[in-house]
Amino acid sequence: MNVLIYAGPGTTVESVAQCTTTLRSLLSPNYAVLTIDSPTLINEPWPPTTSLVVVPGGADLPYCRTLNGPGNSKITSFVRGGGAYLGFCAGGYYGSSRVEFEENDPSYAVVGRRELAFYPGINRGTAFPGFIYDSESGARAAKIKAITEELPSLKIDESNPHIEEGSEFEFASYYNGGGVFVDADSFKDKNVTVLARYAEEVKVEGGDAAVVHIKVGAGAAILTGPHPEFSPRRLRKTDPQLPPFYGDLVQKLIADNPRRLAFMKSILIKLGLKVNVNVTEDSPPLPTTLHLTSGYQVDIASLWSTIKSVKGLLEKDTQDQNQKKLKLVGENDTFLFAESSDSPFDLREVAAQVPSAETNEIPNDLNKVFKDVVVYHGDKTWMPTLNQTPHFDHALYYNELIPPNSPRQTFGSTILYGEVVTSTSTMLDRNLSLLRHLPTGFTAVGTVQVAGRGRGGNVWVSPIGLLAFSIVIRHPLAIQAVAPVVFVQYIASLAIVEAIRTYGPGYDELDIRLKWPNDVYARNPAYDEAVAEGITPLPAKYLKIAGILVNSNFADNEYLLVVGCGINTANEAPTTSLNTLVAAANVKRRREVRQALEPFKIERLFAKVMWVFERMYNIFKMQGFHAFEDMYYARWLHTDAIVRLEMYGGTRAKIKGISMDYGMLVVEEVSVDGVSTGKSFTLQPDGNSFDMLKGLLKKKQGV
C-alpha cells in the first residue's frame, strides 16, 4: 500500500522533504511513501492502493485554489471509505471547517470556510506570536503535552517504558505558524478526540488543543498545529539568515527527540498504520563505504585502470602521500575512489565531507552525500573482512559463485557492495558517465537501501534481510531481432524462480511463481492454514516475494541495461520472506520425519541467481525467448485467468499468454459466461500492471 504526500502548489520544499523522510523511516518497508502532485491526485485512480494521504506545511489558500471541487471530493470519499488523512500545520488548517489565521492583521489575514471540514470547528492561529512567511523568526520549540489515555501505544514504546495511565507526556516540537483547534473538547459528540495540547499559554482564544483525531465515516483524520514530523537533525543550522535563537531551539528539539519520535509513531498507529517500532531515529542512516571487488583479479585491475581514465575524473592527494583518492562526479552521485593493495583503506579523511549528526544538517537528498569507494586491487587483500562488512560475507559469496576449476563466470563476478546504499539501481543507471564504462555482469549490492526504487517511481527504505542488487547488461542492438530487449525482465524473473527452486535438494517444493510482467510471488502459508481451519475471510493466496525493475540507456549501438532485483530473503515485511516459507515447510517436514531445509543465506542465494541468470541470458541471446516459453508458462500464475481491463471500460478478458515478438500480454475478450467474443488485446508490460487482489489489469500511473 502507498502513503501519498501532497507536494502541489502551496507546500514548502522543506515541509515536503521533512514529511517524506520521516514517514519513510517510520513506515518502511510496510508502505511505499510517495509524493503526489495535484494533477495526479485529482485525475489518477490512487485510492484503492493507498492507506494514508498527507498534506504537509505551507500555505492553505493555494491548496484551496488547486484542490477545491474534484480533488477535495476524492480525498473525502477516500477517508470516508476507510482511508486516513494526516494534516500538519497548513494541512491541519486545510482539514478544518473554518480557518481564522491572523484575523486581526490585514496584511496576513486568511479567514474562510474549507471544503474537507474533517474537524467540525475553527482552526485559529497563529498559536504563538512572531510568525513571518518564509522566515524562521516565529519558529519555536513548542512544548506539547500528549494525552496518553488516547494514545495507548505511547505506553509500550521502548523509549518511554515508564508511562502510566493518566501520566503526562511532554515533548518539544518544531512550531512555526500553526493553529489551535477551537473548543475541541465540545465536539466529542462529533467524534473528535484531543490527542495533544499546547503546554504553554497560547495567544488566541479557544482552548489549547494542538492535535486532534476525528473519526470520518469508516476512516479517520489527524490534524496538527505544530510540526512533530520535523526532525531536528534535518533542520538548518548554519544559514546566516537564521535568527540568533535558532541554535538553542534546535538543541531543545534534539534533547526531546526520542519523545517526539514516540509521539509520531503513536499517531500513525492511531490511524491504523503498521509502524516500524524499532526505529530510534527518523533520519535514515547515511550511506556507508562501498567496496569494489572481483573474483578475478585481472578483471578488477582492468576496471580500475578504466575508471582512472574516465574523462572528468579528478585526482587529488590525500594527507597520506602514498595514497590517492579519485573523484568522479556523475550525473546523480559523486564517487570518491581509493585503492587498497596490501591493507584496506577506509577513507577516514573523507568523513569530514559527510554531514554528521552533531551538525544537524543531514541532507534530505542522500544522493548528494559523497560515496566512498575502496577498490580491492592486489594479491594480498582482495576483499573486505567480515569486520568491515558484517552483513555480507564476500569470501562465502565468491566461493559459491566461482568454485575451484569452474568455468568463467561473468554475472556478479565484480561487485560494488555497501552495507547502506541509496539505491543499487540509482547509483548505476543515473550516472551514465560511469555506466558507459562498466562491463556486462558488473553488479551493485546493498544490505540496506535508503532510497530503493520500484516501478512507477516508488521509493522506500529496504530492510536488512532483503537481497537487493542491480546488474549491468550491455545488450547489443544487433541481436534485437532474435533477442528483443523487452524479454530481459522476463528472463531475470524466471532466473530468480529457478535459482530459488534449485538452491538445494528439497527447495523445489516451495511454491514460487511469476506474476506478469516482472514480479515473483510465493504461496502464502497462512492461506493454507486458514483453509484447513475454515477461517474466513481467507488471506491472499500468493504474496509478492521479489520484484524486478529494468532501466535502459542507449549508446554506441547497444542497450545499457541496469536490471534491479529485490528478493525478500529473511525480512518478513512488507509481505513475506523465503525463510518464512522455509519455516512453514519445515513444520510439514517434521511431521513427515524428513530432514529440515536450511534457511536461505543471502550470499549463497545471490551467487545462485547470478549463475542461473547468466546461463539463461546466454541462451536467450542465441535462441530468443522461445527457448524458455514452456518453462515460463509452467511457473506463472495467469493461464486462462479472467480479468477486467480498466483501460477498456472494465471489459472481461481471459489471459492467453505473451506474444513472442514484443513480449506483450495477450488477452481475449469473453462474455459474462466466459465465452470468447473473438476480440483480443495486447498490453504493453511497461504501461500496465496487474492487481492480484482484484483481477484487474490497470493502466500505470503517469503512463
VOGU-3710 file (C-alpha; in Angstrom, 3 decimals, decimal comma):
1> mnvliyagpg> 0,000/0,000/0,000  1,046/3,596/-0,610  1,301/6,663/1,596  0,857/9,755/-0,559  2,287/13,141/0,443  0,773/16,102/-1,368  3,533/18,201/-2,956  1,473/20,587/-5,087  1,054/24,379/-5,016  1,236/25,852/-1,510
11> ttvesvaqct> 3,552/23,265/0,050  7,078/24,244/1,039  10,090/22,251/-0,094  11,283/21,763/3,482  7,895/20,573/4,758  7,557/18,017/1,977  11,143/16,808/2,471  10,813/16,518/6,263  7,493/14,748/5,952  8,726/12,347/3,283
21> ttlrsllspn> 11,942/11,392/5,057  10,286/10,917/8,449  7,428/8,801/7,135  9,738/6,651/5,009  11,828/5,939/8,089  8,844/5,067/10,271  6,698/3,215/7,717  9,181/1,367/5,512  9,231/-1,368/4,418  5,487/-1,782/5,010
31> yavltidspt> 4,482/1,130/2,745  5,845/2,985/-0,257  5,897/6,666/0,759  5,485/8,807/-2,365  4,948/12,441/-3,202  1,945/13,260/-5,380  1,199/16,390/-7,411  -2,220/17,937/-7,878  -2,996/16,548/-11,388  -2,227/13,029/-10,187
41> linepwpptt> -4,261/13,453/-7,025  -7,240/14,777/-8,993  -7,138/12,509/-12,044  -5,449/9,196/-11,193  -7,111/6,179/-9,504  -4,878/6,168/-6,397  -7,433/5,405/-3,595  -7,555/1,575/-3,932  -3,797/1,275/-3,381  -3,426/3,946/-0,690
51> slvvvpggad> -3,588/3,830/3,108  -2,849/7,448/4,007  -2,940/10,876/2,372  -0,737/13,533/3,973  -0,974/17,287/3,464  2,199/18,922/4,833  3,008/22,502/5,825  2,933/25,575/3,648  0,001/27,883/2,879  -3,502/26,502/2,571
61> lpycrtlngp> -5,043/29,070/0,183  -3,133/27,563/-2,780  -4,392/24,160/-1,616  -7,928/25,512/-1,950  -7,336/27,014/-5,382  -5,886/23,746/-6,661  -7,965/21,059/-4,950  -11,382/22,613/-4,297  -14,034/20,554/-6,025  -12,780/17,284/-7,595
71> gnskitsfvr> -9,589/16,988/-5,534  -11,249/17,500/-2,164  -14,160/15,308/-3,168  -11,757/12,449/-3,922  -9,895/12,907/-0,609  -13,173/12,979/1,332  -14,507/9,844/-0,363  -11,199/8,092/0,288  -11,289/8,885/4,018  -14,989/8,104/4,458
81> gggaylgfca> -14,397/4,789/2,720  -11,800/3,740/5,294  -8,678/5,724/4,376  -6,699/8,086/6,599  -5,762/11,780/6,347  -2,880/13,441/8,193  -2,534/17,223/8,056  0,489/19,008/9,511  0,213/22,754/10,283  -1,189/24,181/7,000
91> ggyygssrve> -2,565/20,699/6,317  -4,279/20,944/9,716  -5,839/24,290/8,832  -6,909/22,827/5,493  -8,667/19,883/7,140  -10,806/22,093/9,395  -14,264/23,546/8,720  -13,113/27,122/9,119  -9,755/28,886/9,171  -9,132/32,064/11,156
101> feendpsyav> -5,481/32,877/10,551  -4,177/36,206/11,912  -7,699/37,618/11,608  -6,719/40,970/13,154  -3,719/41,545/10,865  -4,928/42,819/7,451  -1,592/42,017/5,789  -1,682/38,356/6,891  -5,332/37,545/7,490  -6,747/34,369/5,944
111> vgrrelafyp> -10,335/33,671/7,004  -12,919/31,369/5,476  -14,632/28,030/5,161  -12,831/24,904/3,977  -14,276/22,025/1,972  -12,724/18,997/3,678  -14,110/20,009/7,073  -12,903/16,909/8,905  -12,631/18,987/12,091  -16,118/20,461/12,528
121> ginrgtafpg> -14,917/23,646/14,226  -12,469/26,520/13,759  -8,702/26,251/13,463  -7,463/29,600/14,790  -3,892/30,829/14,559  -1,248/31,578/14,960  -0,997/29,947/18,389  2,177/31,897/19,228  3,330/35,376/18,129  6,090/36,277/15,690
131> fiydsesgar> 5,106/34,394/12,540  6,531/35,759/9,281  6,104/33,991/5,935  9,254/32,328/4,548  11,115/33,030/7,774  12,201/31,275/10,970  11,535/34,393/13,064  8,384/32,867/14,535  9,778/29,363/14,936  9,965/27,837/18,396
141> aakikaitee> 10,441/24,572/20,237  6,842/24,403/21,438  6,097/22,244/24,457  3,362/19,738/23,616  1,512/17,598/26,164  0,180/14,314/24,779  -2,973/12,709/26,191  -1,627/9,246/26,977  -5,008/7,584/27,508  -5,876/8,418/23,876
151> lpslkidesn> -2,529/7,132/22,592  -2,028/3,715/24,213  0,968/2,905/22,014  2,926/5,615/23,861  2,837/3,415/26,952  4,503/0,494/25,205  7,096/2,431/23,239  10,535/1,151/24,252  11,907/4,692/24,505  9,261/5,569/27,134
161> phieegsefe> 8,840/2,438/29,282  7,572/4,143/32,437  4,464/5,946/31,194  1,464/5,113/33,338  -2,260/5,649/32,848  -3,109/9,345/33,130  0,519/10,478/33,426  1,740/13,451/31,432  3,896/13,046/28,365  5,530/16,263/27,210
171> fasyyngggv> 7,941/16,875/24,369  9,297/19,790/22,353  8,089/20,024/18,767  9,147/22,368/15,992  6,449/25,006/15,528  6,048/27,833/13,010  2,609/29,304/12,420  0,215/26,526/13,387  -3,177/26,977/14,966  -5,411/25,955/17,860
181> fvdadsfkdk> -8,431/23,705/17,314  -11,023/25,937/18,936  -13,248/24,402/21,627  -12,195/20,910/20,570  -13,488/19,359/23,810  -17,023/20,428/22,910  -17,068/18,217/19,790  -16,853/14,827/21,464  -20,317/14,025/20,169  -18,962/14,625/16,665
191> nvtvlaryae> -16,222/12,005/17,044  -13,457/14,492/17,894  -10,736/13,495/20,353  -7,906/15,719/21,556  -4,598/13,860/21,292  -2,276/16,636/22,470  -2,389/20,149/23,925  -0,032/23,093/23,949  1,735/23,082/27,333  2,426/26,821/27,055
201> evkveggdaa> -0,018/29,726/27,036  -1,266/30,488/23,527  -2,105/33,954/22,203  -5,533/33,111/20,722  -8,817/32,253/22,399  -10,469/28,886/22,079  -8,538/26,479/24,266  -5,223/24,703/23,851  -5,881/21,725/21,520  -2,761/21,186/19,395
211> vvhikvgaga> -3,516/17,794/17,810  -6,946/16,262/17,193  -8,278/12,956/15,899  -11,606/12,780/14,055  -13,495/9,672/13,002  -14,772/10,258/9,469  -17,111/7,550/8,206  -15,092/4,327/8,122  -11,815/6,289/8,168  -10,106/8,907/10,286
221> ailtgphpef> -8,148/12,156/10,187  -5,466/13,588/12,472  -4,741/17,306/12,277  -1,874/19,125/13,977  -0,886/22,713/14,719  2,835/22,038/15,375  5,259/20,053/13,236  6,005/16,790/15,091  7,214/15,333/11,771  10,199/17,730/11,687
231> sprrlrktdp> 13,439/16,011/12,698  15,957/18,363/14,371  18,766/16,519/12,601  17,473/17,868/9,301  16,853/21,462/10,384  19,174/24,130/9,020  21,792/25,412/11,437  24,498/27,329/9,613  22,346/29,600/7,416  23,374/33,227/8,232
241> qlppfygdlv> 19,755/34,340/7,759  18,604/32,293/10,752  17,672/34,252/13,887  20,171/34,199/16,783  17,969/31,994/18,978  17,731/29,232/16,390  20,676/27,217/17,663  19,116/26,967/21,131  15,797/25,981/19,533  17,464/23,093/17,710
251> qkliadnprr> 19,221/21,893/20,880  15,906/21,799/22,763  14,397/19,720/19,962  17,361/17,349/19,968  17,016/16,810/23,717  13,365/15,760/23,319  13,767/13,917/20,035  13,116/10,370/21,359  9,789/11,523/22,846  8,825/13,411/19,689
261> lafmksilik> 9,579/10,287/17,688  7,467/8,174/20,058  4,590/10,621/19,566  4,895/10,393/15,779  4,739/6,598/15,959  1,682/6,773/18,210  -0,376/9,000/15,910  0,445/6,816/12,892  -0,643/3,746/14,857  -3,788/5,659/15,858
271> lglkvnvnvt> -4,561/5,984/12,139  -4,248/2,227/11,727  -0,844/2,110/10,058  1,795/-0,536/10,701  4,797/1,318/12,106  8,398/0,172/12,308  8,525/0,415/16,109  12,237/-0,463/16,226  13,235/2,807/14,554  15,006/5,032/17,072
281> edspplpttl> 15,799/7,886/14,710  13,651/9,090/11,841  16,586/10,154/9,710  17,725/7,251/7,534  21,302/6,052/8,026  23,948/7,710/5,903  25,461/5,709/3,042  28,495/3,721/4,124  31,760/2,905/2,359  31,363/0,959/-0,884
291> hltsgyqvdi> 33,674/-1,999/-1,533  34,674/-2,776/-5,141  35,874/-6,372/-5,502  36,104/-9,133/-8,089  36,540/-12,874/-8,096  39,094/-12,387/-10,869  41,981/-10,058/-10,065  42,646/-9,426/-13,748  39,099/-8,008/-14,054  39,413/-5,632/-11,115
301> aslwstiksv> 42,794/-4,452/-12,446  41,252/-3,760/-15,854  38,215/-1,980/-14,402  40,352/0,096/-12,061  42,500/1,168/-14,993  39,357/2,130/-16,928  37,918/4,137/-14,032  41,150/6,108/-13,700  40,942/7,057/-17,361  37,329/8,258/-17,324
311> kgllekdtqd> 37,022/11,797/-18,632  36,175/14,225/-15,849  37,821/12,175/-13,113  39,864/14,472/-10,862  42,840/13,240/-8,863  43,757/14,784/-5,503  46,404/13,919/-2,976  45,205/12,874/0,471  47,056/13,616/3,697  48,924/10,352/3,155
321> qnqkklklvg> 51,089/10,968/0,096  51,257/7,217/-0,564  47,503/7,059/-1,121  45,353/8,924/-3,597  41,641/9,382/-3,960  39,936/9,884/-7,281  36,782/11,921/-7,554  34,213/11,010/-10,190  31,339/13,460/-10,473  28,457/11,583/-12,040
331> endtflfaes> 25,154/12,962/-13,199  23,493/11,928/-9,919  26,233/10,880/-7,476  29,796/11,814/-6,625  32,163/8,884/-6,016  35,486/9,064/-4,183  37,707/6,119/-5,133  40,708/4,872/-3,189  42,895/1,868/-3,936  43,535/-0,868/-1,396
341> sdspfdlrev> 46,509/-3,075/-2,242  48,162/-4,635/0,794  45,944/-3,147/3,521  42,324/-1,973/3,421  41,999/1,795/3,187  38,731/3,152/4,535  38,847/6,813/3,508  38,556/8,123/7,050  39,631/11,578/5,929  36,574/11,803/3,687
351> aaqvpsaetn> 34,249/11,704/6,706  34,656/15,443/7,143  32,772/15,930/3,874  29,780/13,944/5,130  27,395/15,777/7,492  27,451/14,306/10,988  24,579/14,026/13,435  26,021/16,862/15,504  25,828/19,380/12,647  22,060/18,850/12,347
361> eipndlnkvf> 22,484/19,256/8,599  21,636/15,770/7,422  20,648/16,332/3,770  17,167/15,401/2,664  18,645/14,090/-0,593  21,178/11,413/0,337  22,217/11,180/-3,311  24,209/14,345/-2,600  26,377/12,629/0,005  29,746/11,626/-1,480
371> kdvvvyhgdk> 30,051/7,869/-1,975  33,356/6,451/-0,693  34,636/3,523/-2,790  37,530/1,268/-1,775  38,995/-0,676/-4,715  40,412/-4,039/-3,591  43,249/-4,465/-6,040  46,203/-6,666/-5,108  47,076/-10,240/-4,329  47,142/-9,990/-0,533
381> twmptlnqtp> 43,944/-8,099/0,231  41,345/-8,566/-2,466  38,165/-8,434/-0,394  36,915/-6,807/2,823  36,744/-8,742/6,081  33,558/-9,521/7,982  34,507/-6,784/10,432  34,174/-4,299/7,578  31,021/-5,817/6,038  29,311/-7,760/8,856
391> hfdhalyyne> 26,131/-8,346/6,839  27,818/-9,742/3,738  30,487/-12,451/3,640  32,486/-11,768/0,483  34,538/-14,951/0,824  31,405/-17,112/1,079  29,848/-15,345/-1,917  32,839/-15,744/-4,237  33,395/-19,356/-3,155  29,783/-20,130/-4,094
401> lippnsprqt> 29,909/-18,155/-7,357  33,317/-19,297/-8,569  34,242/-22,652/-7,014  37,657/-24,165/-7,902  38,054/-25,281/-11,537  34,672/-23,798/-12,519  34,070/-22,161/-15,935  34,435/-18,393/-16,322  31,594/-16,509/-14,610  30,659/-13,010/-15,785
411> fgstilygev> 27,437/-12,042/-13,993  28,214/-10,944/-10,439  31,949/-11,641/-10,715  32,693/-7,957/-9,987  30,547/-6,327/-7,317  30,199/-2,936/-5,648  28,878/-3,649/-2,153  27,694/-1,297/0,590  26,179/-2,002/3,993  23,969/1,113/3,489
421> vtststmldr> 23,378/2,490/-0,024  20,942/4,947/-1,542  19,771/2,635/-4,318  21,733/-0,011/-6,204  19,857/0,927/-9,388  20,220/4,694/-8,998  23,983/4,528/-8,468  24,334/2,838/-11,855  21,626/3,921/-14,269  21,553/7,592/-13,261
431> nlsllrhlpt> 25,300/8,066/-13,617  25,748/7,492/-17,338  29,347/8,769/-17,325  30,210/5,806/-15,070  27,733/3,311/-16,513  29,176/3,626/-20,035  32,475/2,188/-18,763  31,085/-0,736/-16,772  31,224/-4,253/-18,223  28,354/-6,700/-18,567
441> gftavgtvqv> 27,926/-8,512/-15,284  29,047/-5,641/-13,034  26,700/-5,679/-10,043  25,887/-3,245/-7,232  24,673/-4,830/-3,992  23,361/-3,322/-0,757  22,207/-4,647/2,601  20,038/-1,582/3,360  18,721/0,803/0,720  17,574/4,203/1,971
451> agrgrggnvw> 16,127/5,239/-1,395  15,189/1,944/-3,032  13,333/2,226/-6,345  10,443/0,302/-7,824  8,005/0,538/-10,719  6,151/3,808/-11,085  8,760/5,737/-9,109  8,029/4,003/-5,795  10,702/4,811/-3,228  11,240/3,090/0,108
461> vspigllafs> 13,745/2,115/2,779  14,582/-1,569/2,336  15,436/-3,518/5,495  18,153/-5,977/6,442  17,208/-9,379/5,041  16,327/-8,135/1,552  18,730/-9,239/-1,176  18,919/-6,075/-3,289  21,168/-5,909/-6,341  21,400/-4,289/-9,764
471> ivirhplaiq> 23,346/-5,825/-12,624  24,672/-4,141/-15,778  23,965/-5,851/-19,120  25,265/-4,430/-22,398  22,684/-5,780/-24,850  23,776/-5,256/-28,498  21,286/-3,760/-30,921  22,454/-6,344/-33,483  20,743/-9,205/-31,608  17,458/-7,335/-31,100
481> avapvvfvqy> 15,692/-9,321/-33,845  16,469/-12,630/-32,132  16,506/-11,449/-28,516  14,239/-8,392/-28,067  15,368/-6,355/-25,081  11,867/-6,337/-23,537  12,270/-10,008/-22,616  15,241/-9,363/-20,312  12,846/-8,614/-17,446  11,117/-11,964/-18,052
491> iaslaiveai> 14,440/-13,809/-18,115  15,510/-12,101/-14,871  12,311/-13,001/-13,025  12,439/-16,584/-14,312  16,085/-16,855/-13,209  15,110/-15,836/-9,675  12,396/-18,502/-9,557  14,733/-21,208/-10,829  17,564/-20,143/-8,506  15,245/-20,478/-5,514
501> rtygpgydel> 13,925/-23,849/-6,664  17,446/-25,216/-7,302  19,046/-23,699/-4,195  19,442/-27,244/-2,863  17,579/-30,552/-2,502  14,004/-30,026/-1,379  13,710/-26,324/-2,205  11,732/-27,134/-5,366  8,804/-27,849/-3,005  8,468/-24,105/-2,338
511> dirlkwpndv> 5,599/-22,787/-4,476  7,263/-19,810/-6,207  5,517/-18,290/-9,246  5,788/-15,489/-11,790  3,389/-12,564/-11,881  3,280/-10,583/-15,112  5,203/-8,559/-16,016  8,130/-8,622/-13,577  7,276/-9,815/-10,061  7,795/-13,096/-8,238
521> yarnpaydea> 5,097/-14,397/-5,882  5,084/-17,183/-3,282  2,192/-19,200/-1,930  1,141/-17,780/1,431  1,398/-20,417/4,215  -1,290/-18,517/6,135  -3,731/-19,162/3,278  -3,386/-22,926/3,539  -3,698/-22,751/7,332  -6,884/-20,697/7,050
531> vaegitplpa> -8,379/-23,152/4,536  -7,562/-26,103/6,789  -9,111/-24,420/9,828  -12,121/-22,964/7,996  -11,136/-19,379/8,813  -12,748/-16,599/6,774  -12,122/-14,266/5,134  -9,187/-16,021/3,578  -5,871/-14,163/3,349  -4,181/-13,680/-0,019
541> kylkiagilv> -3,275/-16,980/-1,662  0,008/-15,618/-3,045  2,265/-12,837/-1,758  4,951/-10,855/-3,528  8,425/-12,072/-2,642  10,599/-10,440/-5,306  10,458/-7,692/-7,909  12,472/-6,700/-10,961  12,985/-3,224/-12,423  14,875/-2,790/-15,710
551> nsnfadneyl> 16,158/0,658/-16,653  17,629/1,266/-20,073  20,015/3,733/-21,685  21,208/3,530/-25,293  24,690/4,365/-26,573  27,114/3,074/-29,194  24,576/0,676/-30,768  23,817/-1,163/-27,565  21,313/-1,014/-24,759  22,911/-0,250/-21,387
561> lvvgcginta> 20,564/-2,140/-19,106  20,504/-1,965/-15,323  18,449/-4,891/-14,040  17,448/-4,167/-10,450  16,173/-7,010/-8,262  14,950/-7,286/-4,709  14,272/-10,653/-3,050  12,662/-10,913/0,388  15,078/-13,438/1,813  14,911/-13,024/5,595
571> neapttslnt> 12,698/-9,928/6,024  9,038/-10,688/6,681  7,830/-7,164/5,859  6,154/-5,927/3,795  4,772/-9,285/2,631  6,646/-12,485/3,465  10,116/-13,940/3,020  11,804/-17,051/1,704  12,864/-18,023/5,203  9,264/-17,727/6,400
581> lvaaanvkrr> 8,326/-20,200/3,662  11,173/-22,479/4,737  9,965/-22,395/8,348  6,421/-23,328/7,230  7,773/-26,117/5,011  9,815/-27,484/7,908  6,698/-27,849/10,066  5,333/-30,246/7,461  8,709/-31,973/7,054  8,948/-32,640/10,779
591> revrqalepf> 5,518/-34,255/10,735  6,679/-36,441/7,861  10,019/-37,174/9,586  12,021/-35,587/6,785  15,182/-33,529/7,069  14,528/-29,822/7,594  15,554/-27,275/4,980  18,246/-24,782/5,969  17,316/-21,074/5,904  18,476/-19,198/2,817
601> kierlfakvm> 21,814/-17,401/3,099  21,969/-14,073/1,278  25,414/-14,789/-0,207  24,539/-18,278/-1,463  21,237/-17,151/-2,959  22,874/-14,160/-4,637  25,542/-16,404/-6,192  22,895/-18,881/-7,350  20,803/-16,152/-9,007  23,870/-14,770/-10,803
611> wvfermynif> 24,871/-18,244/-12,021  21,384/-19,142/-13,316  20,713/-15,694/-14,800  23,928/-15,703/-16,842  23,271/-19,096/-18,365  19,678/-18,228/-19,220  20,714/-14,899/-20,732  23,368/-16,528/-22,918  20,793/-18,993/-24,302  18,333/-16,128/-24,791
621> kmqgfhafed> 20,872/-14,162/-26,850  21,253/-17,084/-29,244  17,731/-18,568/-29,348  15,383/-15,850/-28,121  12,630/-16,249/-25,562  11,186/-19,284/-27,384  13,757/-21,379/-25,539  12,062/-20,504/-22,226  8,417/-20,298/-23,281  7,341/-23,624/-21,779
631> myyarwlhtd> 9,299/-23,048/-18,573  7,856/-19,558/-18,201  4,252/-20,711/-18,512  4,911/-23,605/-16,126  5,924/-21,064/-13,491  3,481/-18,225/-14,000  0,165/-17,536/-12,281  -2,105/-16,364/-15,057  -3,017/-19,073/-17,568  -6,711/-18,635/-18,516
641> aivrlemygg> -7,252/-16,224/-15,603  -10,284/-13,956/-16,046  -9,515/-10,267/-15,567  -11,133/-6,894/-16,159  -9,384/-4,347/-18,401  -9,595/-0,974/-16,676  -8,273/0,824/-19,751  -11,134/-0,653/-21,838  -14,023/0,227/-19,554  -13,874/-2,907/-17,405
651> trakikgism> -14,069/-5,377/-20,311  -13,843/-9,017/-19,161  -10,974/-10,932/-20,709  -9,092/-14,219/-20,426  -5,288/-14,177/-20,275  -3,816/-16,306/-23,077  -0,071/-15,686/-22,826  2,761/-13,457/-24,023  3,447/-12,509/-27,625  6,823/-13,812/-28,748
661> dygmlvveev> 7,677/-10,719/-30,798  7,354/-7,807/-28,364  6,596/-9,507/-25,054  3,038/-8,141/-24,875  0,382/-9,720/-22,704  -2,262/-11,309/-24,944  -5,822/-11,349/-23,611  -9,068/-12,462/-25,239  -12,396/-10,755/-24,588  -15,043/-13,050/-23,058
671> svdgvstgks> -18,705/-12,741/-22,175  -20,110/-12,971/-18,657  -20,399/-16,727/-19,240  -16,719/-16,946/-20,209  -17,365/-17,440/-23,934  -14,854/-15,844/-26,301  -16,140/-12,936/-28,402  -13,286/-13,336/-30,883  -11,735/-9,991/-29,935  -8,238/-9,869/-28,465
681> ftlqpdgnsf> -5,979/-7,206/-26,951  -2,223/-6,899/-26,464  -0,981/-4,955/-23,449  2,460/-3,441/-23,001  4,389/-4,543/-19,885  5,704/-1,027/-19,275  2,290/0,606/-19,429  0,075/-1,702/-17,421  0,058/-3,548/-14,125  -1,941/-6,450/-12,764
691> dmlkgllkkk> -3,786/-6,142/-9,458  -3,697/-9,647/-7,999  -6,348/-8,855/-5,406  -8,938/-7,606/-7,869  -8,243/-9,470/-11,087  -7,709/-6,068/-12,667  -5,325/-5,054/-15,426  -4,903/-1,339/-14,983  -3,012/1,496/-16,561  0,066/2,535/-14,616
701> qgv> 0,011/5,992/-13,027  1,710/8,538/-15,227  1,552/6,355/-18,356
//
